[in-house]
Amino acid sequence: MSKPHPTLVHSFKRGFTRLLKKIQLSCLPTPSCSRLVLAGLVLFAPASHADSLDTLSQFMKSTQSGRAHFTQIVTSPNKEGKKGRVKNSEGTFTFLRPQRFRFEYEKPFPQTIVADGQTLWLYDPDIAQVTARSQEKALGSTPASLIASAPDLHALEKDFILSSEPSTDQLQWVQAAPRAQDSQLQLVRIGLSTNAQQVQLSKLEILDAFGQKSVISFDRFEINPGSIGAASFKFTPPLGVETLRP
């Protein structure tokens, strides 16, 4: 993947636009190449007779930390009669409510996003660059808020208009529309699956402001593992790597 030579201003715009589209927790590379990482996590909660909003609420309350593998398919909008390009990526997602998460992209090339509770870090090894930004200012109406940052449904509703949708494909669906008119997102759909007394986040469908659609599927869930603590989200820029702090 070709990458422009970074100047201070251009490389930050490129790096942070990338972050926001990935984190939209959907995609946040450039408008032409957006990738996202978000987690699917199992939730212990009664599944029968549950409205999808109730199921999402229970997920947010009961799953305080987790780790999952994800695969993502990003499709760019059609242009001039040509079908949009399709890009695939995969990696792992780890989170600790309410303010810490870590995204590790593994394929097609490595990239790391870490929120340590105060700072949001984006590390791009391909251009040997780290971008650091205030976490409070950087998040807001993003998919990260949907899954990792908001402690409960009430907090989530401050940034999103939530509505229950009919079940399809054996999933319960919640639609989340950002309240902010200048959001990087148009719409997010959250797919929850049930198995006996367990509920898990199975899919995220994200339509961003550029018309790109991301579909993220989750597996290999670890729910509330004891090995996840604040130290799991500590990030130190590697030696010799440029660090931008806008």
N, C-alpha and C positions, 0 to 999 in steps of 0.2 A: 504494500500500500504506500503510494507516494505521499510525502509529507513536506510542506514548505519549510524553507529555512526560517527559524523563529527569530523575530525581533521582539522586543519587550512587549509592545502593544499587540502585535499580530498574534504572537504565540500565546498570549494570555487569552485573547478572544477565541482562538482556536481551541485551546485546552479547556477553557471553562464552558464554551458552548457545547463541547463534547461531553463534558461532565453533566450539564443540565439535561441534555437529551438522553443520556444514559440513565440518569437518576429520575427522570420524569415519571429512581429507581427506578422512565423507560429509557430511553436511549439518550446518551448524551454525547456522542462525538459531534462531527460537523453535520450541517443539514444534509449532506450527501451520504454520510456514513454514520448512522446512529446506532448505538448499542445500549442495551440496558441490562442491569442485573438486579434481580429481586428474588426474595426467597419464598419458597413454599414450605409451610410448617404445619405439623400435625397439632390438632387441638382436641383435648378431651372435653367433650360436651355432648349433651343429649341431642341426637340428630333428628328424631322424629318430630313432626308437626312444628318444625322451626321455620320461621320466616327467615329469608336470607339476610336481612339486616340484623336479626337476633343472632344468627350464626356468626356473622362478621364481628358483632360486639363480643360474643363469647370468645372468639379466636383472639381478639386483641387483649382481652382481660386475662386469659388463661395461659397464653404463650408469651412468656416474658423474655425468653431468649431462644435462639435456635440456629441451626446450620443446615444448608441444603445445597444440592447441585441443581443447576438450571441450564436449559437450552433456550435459545432465543432466535426467532426469525424476524428480520426487519425487512419490510417491503416499502420501497420508495414509491411515490405516486406516479401514475402514467403521465408521459409527456409527449406531445406531438404525435399521438397515435402509437407510441411505443410503450410496451409494458415496463413497469418499474423494476429496478434491480432488486434482487433478493440477496440478503446477506445473513449468514448463520454465525452464531457465536455460542460459547458455553463457558461456564466457570462455577464458582462457589460464592455463596452469600452467607454471612454471619451477622447476627444482630443481638443487641442487648437493650431492651427498652429502658428509658424512653428515648435516649439521644445517641446511641452508638450503633454503628454498622460498618461492615467491611465487605466490599465487592472485589473479587479476584477474577478477572477475565483470564482465561487460559488459552482459548482458541478463538479466532485465528491468530491473534498475537496478544501478548500479555499486557495488562493494564490494571492498576489498583486504584480504588476509591475507598477512602477511610473517613468516617466521621467519628471523632474522639470525644464528642460532647461539647466542644468549643470551636474546633477548626475542621473544615472539610478539605481533605487532601486529595489531589489527583496526581498520580504518578504515571508518566508515560515513558517507559524505558526506551522506546524507539527513537525519541528525540532527546533523551536524557534530561527530562524536565519535570519539575514538581510545581503544581499550582496550589496555593494555600489561601483559603478564603473563610471569612466568618461563617460558621455553620448556621447561625440564626438568620443571616441575610440570604444565604444560598439556597435554603430548602424551601419552606412555604408549600405551595401547591404542587407537590411532586409525588410520584409513586412511592418514594421513600417515606413520605409522611403517612401514606396509606398503611404501610406495613410495619415500619420500624420505629418511627418517631412518635406518632400520636399514641398516648397511653390508653385512650378509650374512644368510643364512638362519638361522644359529646365533643371531645377535642377535635376530632376529625371533621365534624360538621362546621367548624369555624372556617375551614378552608374549602370544603367541598359540599355540594348539594348531593345527597345520597338518596337513591331510590332502589327499591326491590324490583327485580325483573323476573319473568317466568323462567322456570327451570328448563334447560335444554342440554342435550349431550350428557345427561346424567349429572349435571352440575347445577348448583344454586348460584344465581348471578346477582351481583350488586353493581349498579352504575354509579360512578362518581364523576360529577362535572365540577370543575374548579369555579369558585365564586369570582376570582380575580379575572378581569377582562383581558389583562395582558399576560396571562399564564402561558407557559411553554406547551401546555396541554390543551387538547380539545375535549377529550373524554377518556375515561379509564373504566374497564369492566373487570370485575373480580369474580373468578370462578371458584366455588367451594365445593368439594366433594365430601360425601359421607360414607363411612364404613363402620357398621355396627354403632358403637358409641363414640366414634372418632370423627372429627371434621378436619380436613386439611385444605390449605390453599393450593389449588391445582393449576390455575392459569391466571395470567394477567393479559388483557388485551388493551393496548395503549395506542391512541391516535393523537399525534402531536400537532403542533401549530403549523408544521411544514407539510402536513398531509401524509407523513410516514406512519405506517402501522407496525407495531411490535407485538408479537405473540410470544409469551414466556411460559414455559412449562417447567414444573418443579418435581424433583424426586430425591430419594436418599435423605429423608428427613431425620433430623435429630432434634427433639423437643426438650427445651429447658436443660441442656446438658450441663453438668457441673463444671466442665472444663472451660466454659466461657465466662470470663470476667473482664473488668475494665482494661487489664493489661493486654487483652486480645486485640484492642483497638488503638494501641499506641503506635504511632508512626514517626519514624525518624528519617528524614531525607538522606539517601545514600551520598557518600562522599563524592565530590566532583560533579554533582548534578545541580543544574541551575534551579533555584527556587524563586518563584514569583509570588509576591504578596500584595495584591491590588488593594 
